[in-house]
Amino acid sequence: MIGMGAMIGAGIFVLTGLAAEISGPAAILVFLLNGVVTAFTGLSYAELASAIPKSGGYAFVREIFDDFGSFMMGWMLWFAYIIAGALYALGFAPNFIELLHVYGLTAAPGEVGAVILPVLGVGVPPRFILAFVAVAGLVALNAASTAASGSAETVFTIVKVTILMMFVAFGFLSAGGGGETSFTFQNFDPLFTEGSGPFSILPAMGLTFIAFEGYDLITTVTEEVENPRENIPKAIFVSLLATVVVCLLVVTVAIGTLGATELAAAGEAGIAEAATSFMPTGVPVIQNGGALIVFGAVFSTITALNAVVIASSRVAFSMGREGQLVQSVGQIHYRFGTPFVAVLLSAVVMLGSVFLPTQSAGNMSSLFFLLSFIIVNVAVIRLRRERPNMNRPYKIPYYPAPPLLAIALNAILAVVLIRFLIQTDLLTLLLSIGWLGIGAVMYVALNKYRTRGTAGGTEATTDQPATDGPREE
């Protein structure tokens, strides 16, 4: 549920129309190929998780690379989850306002004015306030109880998958029905329209790659599940397969009913507009298909946000436990049994990140995930070479072809995305480089701090016994 909750997030709702704008009807190939590309890395995550069942997601790299290399991987992965969280929080706000608007409780999202803060007298856009509330609420839940946050993720994920399956079912039922809403799949012919040739798939894949990021979050809670050597690989494969199937069905119905041109014109509201075109109206509570999709988008952003709050805090916790952040970050709260300080630290950075432009947040997150996936595939190759006799309950089939393909494909998408950012969103590239620079400075500063602490007898060494991971309540 953590994996599916993160992957079937805001991406499928808001990025489908944007993908159609770039690649036309071939947007369906964009989602299919992204699923294939990410599956190769999924194989590497499964083998590493079965061999090294530690929480944090970057623990595999810690076993293989030097201290600085593993720190930078953890630093980059931690921030990628945080930025993804900011993106989901920003996606939650307009969808929630739109949901209230559907039921006549507020004006449309673009017409809602700023909220004046009582004490400061400063006007703040409501999307920022709602993003703050969403992050704060889920942080409180995760800080207080691991079990409660996991249960919430399960319920929310089931609700949104059910909504998407209703969208798919009504879409296929309307095909060939003879009414105004009936459709055939002639909207996919030709697959490549004028101005969107085969090479248009690549930038669209880079933009939508974040829609298939999420199965890696499963490895961040490895120590909190039973029999992780067996269950973590299973969870990766099941969540990835289910997500690919759901995404392909949704994109097929969206393009088949609305057409790529209209879907592209609708932009982030493409799925909702497609639902309005063929789903029944006048249904009690639901009202119409667009309202149902907005309802699903609210649940999707909340589940994706909850998943990355869990994941980002576990990366920070793992880094603290390994001595790569201050010691308090890697400790479990004596009462709640959660990585309390790690959750709060991640929340502070996430709350600060909600002021980033939405597109910049999405692009930065995708870039960091692509780079981290390359490192994970390199890690599985090095581990095979350096520790051939290591216990590996799961082994990648046809090794070394899958990790080598994953490295090549992720590198191609990363290069395409960087080129796209240079042309259209230079701010994102500069912010990404800046964050890596801050990480390098932080690494040097923490090393000096630990050296002084060790010399004074106040800081524990980094090879102390590991603290137990967060516990299930």
Disulfide bonds with the S-S distance in Angstrom:
none
